[in-house]
Amino acid sequence: MEPDSRVILRNVTVRYGRRVALEAVSGEFVAGSLTAVVGANGAGKSTLLAVIAGVVRLAGGVVNCAARQRLAYLPQLAAIDRDYPLTVAELIALGGWRQFGAFRSPGAALRARAVVAAETVGLAGRLRQPIAGISVGELQRALFARLVLQEAAVILLDEPFAAMRRPCRCCSIR
């Protein structure tokens, strides 16, 4: 945990056209906390996480996240081109891209960590499979394993296990 990995929201407002998704939301997520955002469908939970991640523009207010460069975000529905020729192992290893950069391949240590992450989420037998050949739930598990490799100071999960039928060993969530 980083010294200032807290997230502070001050009067956060988000609009989609004329529709208000969030209005004057304030609060703080303290470093080291595990916080669940709970509410009815359409209440703005996903929008709130996207705002913290910096992928949705604010209509007003401020989001202060000193650890934004060390933030990992797993949205509810990932926009990934499933036809891209990438294996499950390669997708997971991309979580460590900061270690190997844009023009190099992951080293042996990172690949080994990717295998452990895959085992943790129940994908050890699928590592050589192209992402086009796995189910939506398996893709979500692979994306979660990729997130684990990021070693982030702040982790945002938006219904990360909604597409899964069987629990993974890391959490026993169905």
PyMOL commands that place a pseudoatom at each C-alpha (Angstrom):
pseudoatom trace, name=CA, resn=MET, resi=1, chain=A, elem=C, hetatm=0, pos=[0.000, 0.000, 0.000]
pseudoatom trace, name=CA, resn=GLU, resi=2, chain=A, elem=C, hetatm=0, pos=[1.345, 3.400, -0.923]
pseudoatom trace, name=CA, resn=PRO, resi=3, chain=A, elem=C, hetatm=0, pos=[1.359, 6.199, 1.655]
pseudoatom trace, name=CA, resn=ASP, resi=4, chain=A, elem=C, hetatm=0, pos=[-1.305, 8.263, -0.135]
pseudoatom trace, name=CA, resn=SER, resi=5, chain=A, elem=C, hetatm=0, pos=[-3.399, 5.755, -2.030]
pseudoatom trace, name=CA, resn=ARG, resi=6, chain=A, elem=C, hetatm=0, pos=[-6.650, 7.247, -0.803]
pseudoatom trace, name=CA, resn=VAL, resi=7, chain=A, elem=C, hetatm=0, pos=[-9.301, 8.608, -3.147]
pseudoatom trace, name=CA, resn=ILE, resi=8, chain=A, elem=C, hetatm=0, pos=[-11.107, 11.854, -2.328]
pseudoatom trace, name=CA, resn=LEU, resi=9, chain=A, elem=C, hetatm=0, pos=[-14.278, 13.013, -4.099]
pseudoatom trace, name=CA, resn=ARG, resi=10, chain=A, elem=C, hetatm=0, pos=[-15.527, 16.586, -3.726]
pseudoatom trace, name=CA, resn=ASN, resi=11, chain=A, elem=C, hetatm=0, pos=[-18.901, 17.559, -5.240]
pseudoatom trace, name=CA, resn=VAL, resi=12, chain=A, elem=C, hetatm=0, pos=[-18.468, 15.189, -8.188]
pseudoatom trace, name=CA, resn=THR, resi=13, chain=A, elem=C, hetatm=0, pos=[-21.109, 15.640, -10.877]
pseudoatom trace, name=CA, resn=VAL, resi=14, chain=A, elem=C, hetatm=0, pos=[-21.361, 13.671, -14.119]
pseudoatom trace, name=CA, resn=ARG, resi=15, chain=A, elem=C, hetatm=0, pos=[-23.824, 14.224, -16.932]
pseudoatom trace, name=CA, resn=TYR, resi=16, chain=A, elem=C, hetatm=0, pos=[-24.498, 12.195, -20.043]
pseudoatom trace, name=CA, resn=GLY, resi=17, chain=A, elem=C, hetatm=0, pos=[-26.041, 14.854, -22.249]
pseudoatom trace, name=CA, resn=ARG, resi=18, chain=A, elem=C, hetatm=0, pos=[-28.882, 16.314, -20.197]
pseudoatom trace, name=CA, resn=ARG, resi=19, chain=A, elem=C, hetatm=0, pos=[-29.140, 13.277, -17.922]
pseudoatom trace, name=CA, resn=VAL, resi=20, chain=A, elem=C, hetatm=0, pos=[-27.450, 13.614, -14.530]
pseudoatom trace, name=CA, resn=ALA, resi=21, chain=A, elem=C, hetatm=0, pos=[-25.663, 10.382, -13.587]
pseudoatom trace, name=CA, resn=LEU, resi=22, chain=A, elem=C, hetatm=0, pos=[-24.004, 11.655, -10.400]
pseudoatom trace, name=CA, resn=GLU, resi=23, chain=A, elem=C, hetatm=0, pos=[-24.705, 14.885, -8.578]
pseudoatom trace, name=CA, resn=ALA, resi=24, chain=A, elem=C, hetatm=0, pos=[-22.513, 16.521, -5.927]
pseudoatom trace, name=CA, resn=VAL, resi=25, chain=A, elem=C, hetatm=0, pos=[-21.024, 13.249, -4.651]
pseudoatom trace, name=CA, resn=SER, resi=26, chain=A, elem=C, hetatm=0, pos=[-18.397, 13.712, -1.942]
pseudoatom trace, name=CA, resn=GLY, resi=27, chain=A, elem=C, hetatm=0, pos=[-16.492, 11.226, 0.128]
pseudoatom trace, name=CA, resn=GLU, resi=28, chain=A, elem=C, hetatm=0, pos=[-13.209, 9.538, 0.807]
pseudoatom trace, name=CA, resn=PHE, resi=29, chain=A, elem=C, hetatm=0, pos=[-11.895, 6.024, 0.348]
pseudoatom trace, name=CA, resn=VAL, resi=30, chain=A, elem=C, hetatm=0, pos=[-9.057, 5.665, 2.842]
pseudoatom trace, name=CA, resn=ALA, resi=31, chain=A, elem=C, hetatm=0, pos=[-5.797, 3.905, 2.009]
pseudoatom trace, name=CA, resn=GLY, resi=32, chain=A, elem=C, hetatm=0, pos=[-5.985, 0.187, 2.726]
pseudoatom trace, name=CA, resn=SER, resi=33, chain=A, elem=C, hetatm=0, pos=[-9.767, 0.089, 2.841]
pseudoatom trace, name=CA, resn=LEU, resi=34, chain=A, elem=C, hetatm=0, pos=[-12.027, -2.395, 1.101]
pseudoatom trace, name=CA, resn=THR, resi=35, chain=A, elem=C, hetatm=0, pos=[-15.160, -0.533, 0.080]
pseudoatom trace, name=CA, resn=ALA, resi=36, chain=A, elem=C, hetatm=0, pos=[-18.270, -1.752, -1.703]
pseudoatom trace, name=CA, resn=VAL, resi=37, chain=A, elem=C, hetatm=0, pos=[-20.410, 0.731, -3.614]
pseudoatom trace, name=CA, resn=VAL, resi=38, chain=A, elem=C, hetatm=0, pos=[-23.971, -0.549, -3.365]
pseudoatom trace, name=CA, resn=GLY, resi=39, chain=A, elem=C, hetatm=0, pos=[-27.150, 0.720, -4.975]
pseudoatom trace, name=CA, resn=ALA, resi=40, chain=A, elem=C, hetatm=0, pos=[-29.981, 0.060, -7.388]
pseudoatom trace, name=CA, resn=ASN, resi=41, chain=A, elem=C, hetatm=0, pos=[-29.456, -0.452, -11.115]
pseudoatom trace, name=CA, resn=GLY, resi=42, chain=A, elem=C, hetatm=0, pos=[-28.854, 2.902, -12.753]
pseudoatom trace, name=CA, resn=ALA, resi=43, chain=A, elem=C, hetatm=0, pos=[-27.814, 4.590, -9.496]
pseudoatom trace, name=CA, resn=GLY, resi=44, chain=A, elem=C, hetatm=0, pos=[-24.394, 5.549, -10.889]
pseudoatom trace, name=CA, resn=LYS, resi=45, chain=A, elem=C, hetatm=0, pos=[-22.099, 2.929, -9.326]
pseudoatom trace, name=CA, resn=SER, resi=46, chain=A, elem=C, hetatm=0, pos=[-20.281, 2.129, -12.581]
pseudoatom trace, name=CA, resn=THR, resi=47, chain=A, elem=C, hetatm=0, pos=[-20.084, 5.819, -13.435]
pseudoatom trace, name=CA, resn=LEU, resi=48, chain=A, elem=C, hetatm=0, pos=[-18.518, 6.534, -10.052]
pseudoatom trace, name=CA, resn=LEU, resi=49, chain=A, elem=C, hetatm=0, pos=[-15.804, 3.922, -10.597]
pseudoatom trace, name=CA, resn=ALA, resi=50, chain=A, elem=C, hetatm=0, pos=[-15.165, 5.188, -14.146]
pseudoatom trace, name=CA, resn=VAL, resi=51, chain=A, elem=C, hetatm=0, pos=[-14.807, 8.740, -12.784]
pseudoatom trace, name=CA, resn=ILE, resi=52, chain=A, elem=C, hetatm=0, pos=[-12.250, 7.611, -10.218]
pseudoatom trace, name=CA, resn=ALA, resi=53, chain=A, elem=C, hetatm=0, pos=[-10.380, 5.717, -12.943]
pseudoatom trace, name=CA, resn=GLY, resi=54, chain=A, elem=C, hetatm=0, pos=[-10.356, 8.859, -15.064]
pseudoatom trace, name=CA, resn=VAL, resi=55, chain=A, elem=C, hetatm=0, pos=[-12.240, 7.446, -18.042]
pseudoatom trace, name=CA, resn=VAL, resi=56, chain=A, elem=C, hetatm=0, pos=[-15.396, 9.545, -17.629]
pseudoatom trace, name=CA, resn=ARG, resi=57, chain=A, elem=C, hetatm=0, pos=[-15.327, 13.330, -17.776]
pseudoatom trace, name=CA, resn=LEU, resi=58, chain=A, elem=C, hetatm=0, pos=[-16.602, 15.368, -14.858]
pseudoatom trace, name=CA, resn=ALA, resi=59, chain=A, elem=C, hetatm=0, pos=[-19.270, 18.027, -15.306]
pseudoatom trace, name=CA, resn=GLY, resi=60, chain=A, elem=C, hetatm=0, pos=[-18.189, 19.440, -11.941]
pseudoatom trace, name=CA, resn=GLY, resi=61, chain=A, elem=C, hetatm=0, pos=[-16.241, 18.720, -8.806]
pseudoatom trace, name=CA, resn=VAL, resi=62, chain=A, elem=C, hetatm=0, pos=[-12.856, 17.165, -8.170]
pseudoatom trace, name=CA, resn=VAL, resi=63, chain=A, elem=C, hetatm=0, pos=[-11.433, 13.656, -7.888]
pseudoatom trace, name=CA, resn=ASN, resi=64, chain=A, elem=C, hetatm=0, pos=[-8.148, 13.500, -6.026]
pseudoatom trace, name=CA, resn=CYS, resi=65, chain=A, elem=C, hetatm=0, pos=[-6.254, 10.239, -6.417]
pseudoatom trace, name=CA, resn=ALA, resi=66, chain=A, elem=C, hetatm=0, pos=[-2.537, 10.728, -5.807]
pseudoatom trace, name=CA, resn=ALA, resi=67, chain=A, elem=C, hetatm=0, pos=[-1.906, 7.104, -6.838]
pseudoatom trace, name=CA, resn=ARG, resi=68, chain=A, elem=C, hetatm=0, pos=[-3.692, 7.434, -10.193]
pseudoatom trace, name=CA, resn=GLN, resi=69, chain=A, elem=C, hetatm=0, pos=[-0.583, 6.229, -12.020]
pseudoatom trace, name=CA, resn=ARG, resi=70, chain=A, elem=C, hetatm=0, pos=[-0.799, 3.055, -9.923]
pseudoatom trace, name=CA, resn=LEU, resi=71, chain=A, elem=C, hetatm=0, pos=[-4.540, 2.501, -10.367]
pseudoatom trace, name=CA, resn=ALA, resi=72, chain=A, elem=C, hetatm=0, pos=[-5.997, -0.709, -11.829]
pseudoatom trace, name=CA, resn=TYR, resi=73, chain=A, elem=C, hetatm=0, pos=[-9.554, -0.692, -13.179]
pseudoatom trace, name=CA, resn=LEU, resi=74, chain=A, elem=C, hetatm=0, pos=[-11.635, -3.650, -14.299]
pseudoatom trace, name=CA, resn=PRO, resi=75, chain=A, elem=C, hetatm=0, pos=[-14.862, -2.353, -15.843]
pseudoatom trace, name=CA, resn=GLN, resi=76, chain=A, elem=C, hetatm=0, pos=[-18.067, -4.351, -15.905]
pseudoatom trace, name=CA, resn=LEU, resi=77, chain=A, elem=C, hetatm=0, pos=[-17.800, -5.016, -19.639]
pseudoatom trace, name=CA, resn=ALA, resi=78, chain=A, elem=C, hetatm=0, pos=[-14.321, -4.879, -21.099]
pseudoatom trace, name=CA, resn=ALA, resi=79, chain=A, elem=C, hetatm=0, pos=[-14.034, -3.576, -24.648]
pseudoatom trace, name=CA, resn=ILE, resi=80, chain=A, elem=C, hetatm=0, pos=[-11.526, -6.073, -26.001]
pseudoatom trace, name=CA, resn=ASP, resi=81, chain=A, elem=C, hetatm=0, pos=[-11.306, -7.223, -29.597]
pseudoatom trace, name=CA, resn=ARG, resi=82, chain=A, elem=C, hetatm=0, pos=[-11.675, -10.957, -29.025]
pseudoatom trace, name=CA, resn=ASP, resi=83, chain=A, elem=C, hetatm=0, pos=[-10.468, -11.632, -32.578]
pseudoatom trace, name=CA, resn=TYR, resi=84, chain=A, elem=C, hetatm=0, pos=[-7.047, -10.113, -31.866]
pseudoatom trace, name=CA, resn=PRO, resi=85, chain=A, elem=C, hetatm=0, pos=[-4.496, -12.962, -32.007]
pseudoatom trace, name=CA, resn=LEU, resi=86, chain=A, elem=C, hetatm=0, pos=[-3.610, -13.037, -28.330]
pseudoatom trace, name=CA, resn=THR, resi=87, chain=A, elem=C, hetatm=0, pos=[-3.410, -16.038, -26.004]
pseudoatom trace, name=CA, resn=VAL, resi=88, chain=A, elem=C, hetatm=0, pos=[-4.748, -16.090, -22.470]
pseudoatom trace, name=CA, resn=ALA, resi=89, chain=A, elem=C, hetatm=0, pos=[-1.144, -16.136, -21.162]
pseudoatom trace, name=CA, resn=GLU, resi=90, chain=A, elem=C, hetatm=0, pos=[-0.235, -13.069, -23.231]
pseudoatom trace, name=CA, resn=LEU, resi=91, chain=A, elem=C, hetatm=0, pos=[-3.337, -11.193, -22.086]
pseudoatom trace, name=CA, resn=ILE, resi=92, chain=A, elem=C, hetatm=0, pos=[-2.549, -11.883, -18.428]
pseudoatom trace, name=CA, resn=ALA, resi=93, chain=A, elem=C, hetatm=0, pos=[1.137, -10.963, -18.860]
pseudoatom trace, name=CA, resn=LEU, resi=94, chain=A, elem=C, hetatm=0, pos=[0.082, -7.548, -20.177]
pseudoatom trace, name=CA, resn=GLY, resi=95, chain=A, elem=C, hetatm=0, pos=[-0.698, -6.692, -16.558]
pseudoatom trace, name=CA, resn=GLY, resi=96, chain=A, elem=C, hetatm=0, pos=[3.048, -6.320, -16.070]
pseudoatom trace, name=CA, resn=TRP, resi=97, chain=A, elem=C, hetatm=0, pos=[3.608, -4.068, -19.087]
pseudoatom trace, name=CA, resn=ARG, resi=98, chain=A, elem=C, hetatm=0, pos=[5.290, -1.412, -16.916]
pseudoatom trace, name=CA, resn=GLN, resi=99, chain=A, elem=C, hetatm=0, pos=[8.097, -3.895, -16.309]
pseudoatom trace, name=CA, resn=PHE, resi=100, chain=A, elem=C, hetatm=0, pos=[8.808, -4.665, -19.950]
pseudoatom trace, name=CA, resn=GLY, resi=101, chain=A, elem=C, hetatm=0, pos=[7.490, -1.639, -21.859]
pseudoatom trace, name=CA, resn=ALA, resi=102, chain=A, elem=C, hetatm=0, pos=[5.872, -1.271, -25.242]
pseudoatom trace, name=CA, resn=PHE, resi=103, chain=A, elem=C, hetatm=0, pos=[8.643, -2.758, -27.370]
pseudoatom trace, name=CA, resn=ARG, resi=104, chain=A, elem=C, hetatm=0, pos=[9.914, -5.715, -25.363]
pseudoatom trace, name=CA, resn=SER, resi=105, chain=A, elem=C, hetatm=0, pos=[8.394, -8.989, -24.317]
pseudoatom trace, name=CA, resn=PRO, resi=106, chain=A, elem=C, hetatm=0, pos=[7.799, -10.063, -20.712]
pseudoatom trace, name=CA, resn=GLY, resi=107, chain=A, elem=C, hetatm=0, pos=[10.717, -11.729, -18.940]
pseudoatom trace, name=CA, resn=ALA, resi=108, chain=A, elem=C, hetatm=0, pos=[10.698, -15.205, -17.423]
pseudoatom trace, name=CA, resn=ALA, resi=109, chain=A, elem=C, hetatm=0, pos=[9.871, -13.950, -13.922]
pseudoatom trace, name=CA, resn=LEU, resi=110, chain=A, elem=C, hetatm=0, pos=[6.813, -12.043, -15.139]
pseudoatom trace, name=CA, resn=ARG, resi=111, chain=A, elem=C, hetatm=0, pos=[5.643, -14.983, -17.249]
pseudoatom trace, name=CA, resn=ALA, resi=112, chain=A, elem=C, hetatm=0, pos=[5.940, -17.198, -14.151]
pseudoatom trace, name=CA, resn=ARG, resi=113, chain=A, elem=C, hetatm=0, pos=[3.844, -14.709, -12.147]
pseudoatom trace, name=CA, resn=ALA, resi=114, chain=A, elem=C, hetatm=0, pos=[1.265, -14.757, -14.961]
pseudoatom trace, name=CA, resn=VAL, resi=115, chain=A, elem=C, hetatm=0, pos=[1.034, -18.554, -14.665]
pseudoatom trace, name=CA, resn=VAL, resi=116, chain=A, elem=C, hetatm=0, pos=[0.474, -18.275, -10.904]
pseudoatom trace, name=CA, resn=ALA, resi=117, chain=A, elem=C, hetatm=0, pos=[-2.215, -15.624, -11.462]
pseudoatom trace, name=CA, resn=ALA, resi=118, chain=A, elem=C, hetatm=0, pos=[-3.884, -17.885, -14.054]
pseudoatom trace, name=CA, resn=GLU, resi=119, chain=A, elem=C, hetatm=0, pos=[-3.830, -20.805, -11.607]
pseudoatom trace, name=CA, resn=THR, resi=120, chain=A, elem=C, hetatm=0, pos=[-5.391, -18.601, -8.933]
pseudoatom trace, name=CA, resn=VAL, resi=121, chain=A, elem=C, hetatm=0, pos=[-8.383, -17.779, -11.151]
pseudoatom trace, name=CA, resn=GLY, resi=122, chain=A, elem=C, hetatm=0, pos=[-8.742, -21.314, -12.531]
pseudoatom trace, name=CA, resn=LEU, resi=123, chain=A, elem=C, hetatm=0, pos=[-7.261, -20.769, -15.993]
pseudoatom trace, name=CA, resn=ALA, resi=124, chain=A, elem=C, hetatm=0, pos=[-4.036, -22.807, -15.772]
pseudoatom trace, name=CA, resn=GLY, resi=125, chain=A, elem=C, hetatm=0, pos=[-5.251, -25.188, -18.480]
pseudoatom trace, name=CA, resn=ARG, resi=126, chain=A, elem=C, hetatm=0, pos=[-6.243, -22.378, -20.868]
pseudoatom trace, name=CA, resn=LEU, resi=127, chain=A, elem=C, hetatm=0, pos=[-2.998, -20.365, -21.086]
pseudoatom trace, name=CA, resn=ARG, resi=128, chain=A, elem=C, hetatm=0, pos=[-2.231, -21.327, -24.708]
pseudoatom trace, name=CA, resn=GLN, resi=129, chain=A, elem=C, hetatm=0, pos=[-5.824, -20.836, -25.818]
pseudoatom trace, name=CA, resn=PRO, resi=130, chain=A, elem=C, hetatm=0, pos=[-6.542, -17.785, -28.001]
pseudoatom trace, name=CA, resn=ILE, resi=131, chain=A, elem=C, hetatm=0, pos=[-8.830, -15.290, -26.263]
pseudoatom trace, name=CA, resn=ALA, resi=132, chain=A, elem=C, hetatm=0, pos=[-11.331, -15.794, -29.104]
pseudoatom trace, name=CA, resn=GLY, resi=133, chain=A, elem=C, hetatm=0, pos=[-11.776, -19.403, -27.921]
pseudoatom trace, name=CA, resn=ILE, resi=134, chain=A, elem=C, hetatm=0, pos=[-12.678, -18.775, -24.293]
pseudoatom trace, name=CA, resn=SER, resi=135, chain=A, elem=C, hetatm=0, pos=[-16.009, -17.940, -22.706]
pseudoatom trace, name=CA, resn=VAL, resi=136, chain=A, elem=C, hetatm=0, pos=[-16.977, -14.485, -21.463]
pseudoatom trace, name=CA, resn=GLY, resi=137, chain=A, elem=C, hetatm=0, pos=[-16.551, -15.693, -17.874]
pseudoatom trace, name=CA, resn=GLU, resi=138, chain=A, elem=C, hetatm=0, pos=[-13.073, -17.045, -18.651]
pseudoatom trace, name=CA, resn=LEU, resi=139, chain=A, elem=C, hetatm=0, pos=[-12.160, -13.758, -20.303]
pseudoatom trace, name=CA, resn=GLN, resi=140, chain=A, elem=C, hetatm=0, pos=[-13.264, -11.932, -17.164]
pseudoatom trace, name=CA, resn=ARG, resi=141, chain=A, elem=C, hetatm=0, pos=[-11.074, -14.271, -15.079]
pseudoatom trace, name=CA, resn=ALA, resi=142, chain=A, elem=C, hetatm=0, pos=[-8.113, -13.593, -17.375]
pseudoatom trace, name=CA, resn=LEU, resi=143, chain=A, elem=C, hetatm=0, pos=[-8.676, -9.841, -17.052]
pseudoatom trace, name=CA, resn=PHE, resi=144, chain=A, elem=C, hetatm=0, pos=[-8.806, -10.200, -13.264]
pseudoatom trace, name=CA, resn=ALA, resi=145, chain=A, elem=C, hetatm=0, pos=[-5.518, -12.153, -13.331]
pseudoatom trace, name=CA, resn=ARG, resi=146, chain=A, elem=C, hetatm=0, pos=[-4.027, -9.388, -15.507]
pseudoatom trace, name=CA, resn=LEU, resi=147, chain=A, elem=C, hetatm=0, pos=[-5.146, -6.841, -12.927]
pseudoatom trace, name=CA, resn=VAL, resi=148, chain=A, elem=C, hetatm=0, pos=[-3.413, -8.824, -10.154]
pseudoatom trace, name=CA, resn=LEU, resi=149, chain=A, elem=C, hetatm=0, pos=[-0.083, -8.506, -11.998]
pseudoatom trace, name=CA, resn=GLN, resi=150, chain=A, elem=C, hetatm=0, pos=[-0.386, -4.727, -12.015]
pseudoatom trace, name=CA, resn=GLU, resi=151, chain=A, elem=C, hetatm=0, pos=[0.412, -4.523, -8.289]
pseudoatom trace, name=CA, resn=ALA, resi=152, chain=A, elem=C, hetatm=0, pos=[-1.710, -1.394, -8.110]
pseudoatom trace, name=CA, resn=ALA, resi=153, chain=A, elem=C, hetatm=0, pos=[-2.075, 0.944, -5.155]
pseudoatom trace, name=CA, resn=VAL, resi=154, chain=A, elem=C, hetatm=0, pos=[-5.787, 1.418, -5.964]
pseudoatom trace, name=CA, resn=ILE, resi=155, chain=A, elem=C, hetatm=0, pos=[-7.949, -1.334, -7.473]
pseudoatom trace, name=CA, resn=LEU, resi=156, chain=A, elem=C, hetatm=0, pos=[-11.418, -0.632, -8.861]
pseudoatom trace, name=CA, resn=LEU, resi=157, chain=A, elem=C, hetatm=0, pos=[-13.625, -3.627, -9.690]
pseudoatom trace, name=CA, resn=ASP, resi=158, chain=A, elem=C, hetatm=0, pos=[-17.010, -3.140, -11.342]
pseudoatom trace, name=CA, resn=GLU, resi=159, chain=A, elem=C, hetatm=0, pos=[-18.909, -6.427, -10.913]
pseudoatom trace, name=CA, resn=PRO, resi=160, chain=A, elem=C, hetatm=0, pos=[-15.785, -8.403, -11.820]
pseudoatom trace, name=CA, resn=PHE, resi=161, chain=A, elem=C, hetatm=0, pos=[-17.365, -11.830, -11.451]
pseudoatom trace, name=CA, resn=ALA, resi=162, chain=A, elem=C, hetatm=0, pos=[-20.813, -11.210, -12.944]
pseudoatom trace, name=CA, resn=ALA, resi=163, chain=A, elem=C, hetatm=0, pos=[-20.118, -13.355, -16.045]
pseudoatom trace, name=CA, resn=MET, resi=164, chain=A, elem=C, hetatm=0, pos=[-18.792, -16.359, -14.097]
pseudoatom trace, name=CA, resn=ARG, resi=165, chain=A, elem=C, hetatm=0, pos=[-20.697, -19.535, -13.404]
pseudoatom trace, name=CA, resn=ARG, resi=166, chain=A, elem=C, hetatm=0, pos=[-18.077, -21.232, -11.201]
pseudoatom trace, name=CA, resn=PRO, resi=167, chain=A, elem=C, hetatm=0, pos=[-16.100, -19.509, -8.457]
pseudoatom trace, name=CA, resn=CYS, resi=168, chain=A, elem=C, hetatm=0, pos=[-12.373, -19.031, -8.843]
pseudoatom trace, name=CA, resn=ARG, resi=169, chain=A, elem=C, hetatm=0, pos=[-10.057, -20.175, -6.045]
pseudoatom trace, name=CA, resn=CYS, resi=170, chain=A, elem=C, hetatm=0, pos=[-9.079, -16.620, -5.143]
pseudoatom trace, name=CA, resn=CYS, resi=171, chain=A, elem=C, hetatm=0, pos=[-12.439, -15.585, -3.732]
pseudoatom trace, name=CA, resn=SER, resi=172, chain=A, elem=C, hetatm=0, pos=[-15.154, -18.273, -3.806]
pseudoatom trace, name=CA, resn=ILE, resi=173, chain=A, elem=C, hetatm=0, pos=[-17.606, -15.777, -5.313]
pseudoatom trace, name=CA, resn=ARG, resi=174, chain=A, elem=C, hetatm=0, pos=[-20.177, -17.342, -7.622]
for i in range(1, 174): cmd.bond("trace and resi %d" % i, "trace and resi %d" % (i + 1))
show_as sticks, trace
zoom trace
